[in-house]
Amino acid sequence: MGVTMLDGPGWERRAVQRTTRGLQLRSADRAQRVVAAVRALAMERGSTEFTMVEVAEASGVPLRTLYRQFPGRDELLLALLEEDARYGVEMLGAQLDDRADPSARLESFVVGLWVFMEKGSGYASVLVREHLRLAEAHPDETKACLEPFVDLMTELMERAGVAFSDPMGAPAEEYADAFVMFSVLLAHMQAVLLFRPKLDRRAAAQGVWQLFRSMSTDIAPGHRGRAGTQER
């Protein structure tokens, strides 16, 4: 069965749809090369300080074609977020397989998230440093990029019998709150990386976990997890 534009991730479909329909497969290949170039530039520089011209040169895609598929830098960054989010979730998920206790799995996720961000991969750099700006400029697209992480975090919290609490102490039951709290975690990590770069990394990881715990509350006995069984 041939590959079609409908088989790719959302960013790729949007990029291909901006081109002539008869060039869809060729455009999809170019889009993948562009995102690979953005990732390489971000990893090389440890930041998102690159131009459209540099991306065109690194990917071998003509500048005019690049602008046709990605109208600006934000579209490039959003594509990188969406493309690599699956990698981040897969990596964290693999680390959780060795832990059976729901609380330990939740802690491993939060600490592992910090380690992933602190390593400074292209995706992590974009996610930590750009997520608030992108969320303000492109809220729906940014939410879609964060969704794999938030889905996994929410599942782990439900299985551990933990929920986010509001400032008045009542459990927050809306799924949207998970997006807010995930963004708070990212903002905290960004602050540590910017203002306390010499902080011991193990201590910083535990600080992230303690922040997470301060934002959450244990659910009352009788809570039933997503699988429909009593969480212990």
C-alpha positions, -999 to +999 in steps of 0.1 A: +000+000+000+014+034-009+021+061+016-002+091+014-002+125+031-029+112+055-005+087+070+019+114+084+017+134+116-004+166+117+025+190+110+034+170+079-001+170+066-004+207+070+030+213+053+021+191+024-014+206+020+003+239+013+018+225-019+003+214-052-016+182-047+004+164-075+036+169-055+024+155-022+049+127-018+079+148-029+067+175-005+064+151+024+100+140+018+112+176+018+092+184+050+109+155+068+143+169+057+134+203+069+124+191+104+156+169+105+176+201+097+158+221+124+165+194+150+202+192+140+206+230+142+189+231+176+211+203+189+243+219+175+236+253+190+216+244+221+190+270+211+165+279+185+186+308+172+186+299+135+172+316+104+150+303+076+179+307+053+201+285+075+173+258+076+170+260+038+207+255+034+210+227+059+180+208+045+188+213+008+153+227+002+150+259-018+141+289+004+109+296-016+097+260-011+106+262+026+084+292+030+056+276+011+055+246+034+065+265+066+054+301+065+077+311+095+100+299+122+071+291+146+057+266+121+092+250+120+094+248+158+058+234+162+067+207+136+098+198+157+077+197+188+050+174+173+075+152+155+097+145+185+070+144+212+064+108+204+101+100+208+102+117+243+071+097+254+085+065+241+118+070+259+101+079+292+077+050+288+105+025+283+121+037+316+088+031+334+086-006+324+110-016+352+088-002+379+056-019+390+045+005+419+023+033+405+038+059+427+073+050+417+063+051+381+049+086+385+081+098+402+102+082+375+082+100+349+087+134+365+124+129+373+129+114+338+112+144+322+138+167+339+167+145+328+153+145+293+151+183+292+184+189+310+203+168+284+194+196+259+183+176+228+168+196+200+133+188+211+140+195+248+155+229+240+125+239+220+100+226+245+116+242+276+126+275+261+098+282+236+067+265+250+052+296+267+057+319+237+044+293+213+014+286+235+005+322+235+009+326+197-004+292+187-024+277+217-042+249+198-011+237+180+010+238+211-016+219+231-016+192+204+022+190+207+021+186+245-007+161+245+014+129+244+032+140+275+001+151+293-018+120+284+009+098+299+012+120+330-025+119+335-027+081+332+002+077+357-015+101+381-048+082+379-031+049+385-012+063+415-043+079+430-030+114+427-047+145+413-037+182+409-052+205+436-064+240+432-052+269+454-082+263+478-072+226+482-100+210+463-090+183+437-089+196+401-108+172+379-106+190+346-082+175+321-072+211+311-055+215+345-030+188+335-018+210+306-015+240+330+005+220+355+027+204+329+035+239+317+044+249+352+068+221+354+085+232+322+087+268+334+104+256+366+129+235+346+136+265+324+142+287+355+166+262+370+186+259+337+188+297+333+194+309+369+210+279+387+231+262+360+256+250+386+230+233+408+236+196+413+216+178+387+204+151+411+192+178+435+175+196+407+157+165+397+144+160+432+134+196+433+112+191+402+096+161+419+090+180+451+074+208+431+051+183+414+041+168+448+034+203+461+009+208+432-009+175+438-029+158+464-038+121+471-072+111+460-095+099+488-097+061+494-121+044+470-106+061+439-108+037+410-081+040+383-086+041+346-085+004+344-116+002+367-097-014+396-090-002+431-058+017+432-036+008+463 
